[in-house]
Amino acid sequence: MKAKRHFIFIMFTISFVFQVGLLSAVIGAEEDDLPNFHIISNVPWHKQITGISCGAGSLEIVFDYHGPDINQKEIADVARTSSSGTWPADIVRTGHFSYLSSAMGSFYPAVAPEAGFEERPIGYASFSHSSSIPWLDELKRLIANDYPVIVLMGFYPDSDSVGHYRVVIGYDDDQELIYFIDPWGRDIMKPSDFTGIISWSYADFETAWFYTDGSDLPFFGAVIIPWEIELVADMNGATISVEAKITYPCPAPMDNEQYPAGDVRAGIYLPEGVTLAEGESRIIQIGDMAAGETETVTWQLTYEGDLTGKEIKVMADGIIDGAVPDAAWAGNTKYYPAYAYMDIIGGEAGLQFMDQVNP
């Protein structure tokens, strides 16, 4: 009788992939389970390249956290950054940007992307939320689940401040502090290892967060997240069953009726020595997925030889539609016109075979 062989699997992320983290990040932290203190680790700081590039700088910070670093000038053209800065609708739109689209801004025409970002071909799940009242508890829940949030707020905690984007990455209930990564990076005496992290009191933050320029409601926040893919492999003899649980993430309080995805598909990419079982297809058509939905697909595979160190990759994506309004420049004498767009968004994950064991 042939011995059943087992492998230890390591699940990891590749390139722009969503990182499968703590259990709380997968199932979501409930309100009663929120820690009193949390800071998202390993969020990189990027300095905005001009005084009006805080939107593009904040987007670069979030993009670099989830995947490859994107040229901030390219981001600015996709986000239609102008002398007025970046409008909130374009923050969300830039999160969706993929190879189906070209940049509609021209602040840096020499580098304006014509078919998605060079570093990452597909977009991410991207949503925003505004409200007539502060939503600090919901914001903390996003942070506790390791979702950085781009917020639009006053530069200072007073009613006369100009608007400024920052990235919220932490909070401390005991001291009533909110932590940002601020792309401004100017007028600050900082050490060589400056992280860009600053803290404000909850009271000052909510005062400055009451900012409405460019949005019908104040308290604007946006999340941009790759699709989440959990992989599980089960081996039996010379066969492998790979299950992929695919989530189009839309954490509360984001609106899950926005941006439904169509033509959703999942594809598996196999290393040498692993093949699809008879009758299996590399691409599985899923159809439609609403924001926040999870679908599960399975492949049956066969293999031969030693798989130690080899990897299986799964990609999933779908097509969404969106639109942005006119984007006025300072003085309203010039503007970028409104337009509609269609993009591919999704994510990717990998499963690596480690340490073959023959019982």
URLINZI-V982869 format. One line per field, one symbol per residue. ss: DSSP state (~ for helix, > for strand, _ for the rest). phi: phi as a letter, one per 40 degrees, with the letter a starting at -180 (. if undefined). A space follows every 10 residues. Layout:
BEGIN
ss=???
phi=???
END
This chain:
BEGIN
ss=____>>>>>> >>________ __~~~~~___ ~~~___>>>_ __________ ___~~~~~~~ ~~~~~~____ _~~~~~~~__ _>__>__~~~ ~~~~~~____ ________~~ ~_____>__> __>_>>>>>_ _____~~~~~ ~~~~____>> >>>>______ __>>>>>>>> >>____>>>> >_________ ______>>>> >~~~~~~~~_ _________> >>>>>__>>> >>>>>>__>> >>>>>>>___ __________ >>>>>>>>>_ ___>>>____ __>>>>>>>_ ___>>>>>>> >>>_______ >>>>>>>>>> >>>>__>>_~ ~~__>>__>> >>>>>>>>>> >>>>>>>>_
phi=.cccbbbcbb cabbfccccc bcdccccgcc dcccccaabc cgcccbcccb cbbccccccc dcccccaccb dcccdccccf caccgbcdcc ccdcccdacc bbcbbacbcc bdcbagccca cbcbcaabab acbcbccccc cccccgbcbc bbaccbcacc cccacbbcba aacccfbbbb bbcdgbfbcb ccbdcgcbbb cdcccccccc bbcgacbcfc abbbacdcbb bbbbbagcbb bbbbcbbcca cdccccccfc bbfcabbbbb ccgbbccdgc bcbbcchbbc dgcbbbbbbb bbaagccdgc bbbbbbaabb baabcdbccd gfcaacccab ababbiaaab bbcbfcbbc
END
